[in-house]
Amino acid sequence: MTFRLRTLSYLVTLSALVAGLCLAQENGNDESRPKGTLYVHVMPEEAYIWVDGKPASHRNSMLELPQGEHAIAVYNYGFVPKKETVNVTGAYQEVDMRLQPVQGTVPGPFGRIQIEGVPGDSLVFMNGTTPEFFVGHADEMNDNFFTTQTLVAPVGKHQLYIVRRKTNQPIWSGSLDVKENKRLIVYVKGPSEARVVYKDWSGGKKVKELPRFKAGTASAIIAIAPVKAGSRLEGSATRAPRPYPPRRTR
């Protein structure tokens, strides 16, 4: 290789390195930035914390975040979300995120949805994929024997989305036909495969209406309100559901 070519190659490599460093600085290289500690108090205790638009943690949490401004949002189905911008510094900080419940009840008739075959901490969304449509974790809706952990929905078609904790990557999504007083069990087999089984739900006959969210010791009842165009599940905003972003293929 001639001196001129070696010099040109060196300059190209140097330019690429400089461009990469500039891009890392522009995007905020989280690995190199100093961290700060933020403790987030949530109420109700089952609420989930989003940081900068990504699911981060469940319940009261100690978060180690790069110093600088972060958008902190807390969601729990049946409650009005709360959002704050926090400037994380090197000093320990706390933020209190207490949610106010949405008033009113959800009328029946209902069917029950049970999810099996996914990690218990998987995030479950109904009829939309933004945080406003987050309804809980898979392990909050798979038991009705020793404890009551149930997800119920009005009779009719609903779109279910299950995503991985923290990464928010899809595990499975599909349309479900909820039937009156039936327990619909979704056995997830893979990203595009699930087996749906219907069984009788005798308890459904006794239920005329439910609050959107009711929790106790190791128990939770989540009642999905009907979604209309121009509304969100928690009943406090103005955007219609949007489809799940397509899976990337290599």
Secondary structure, 3 states (H helix, E strand, C coil): CCHHHHHHHHHHHHHHHHHHHHHHHHHCCCCCCCEEEEEEEEECCCCEEEECCEEEEECCEEEEEECEEEEEEEECCCEECEEEEEEECCCCEEEEEECEECCCEEECCEEEEEEECCCCCCEEEECCCCHHHEEEEHHHCCEECCCEEEEEEECEEEEEEEECCCCCCEEEEEEEEECCCEEEEEEEEECCEEEEEEEECHHHHHCCEEECEEEECCEEEEECCCCCCCCCCCCCCCCCCCCCCCCCCC
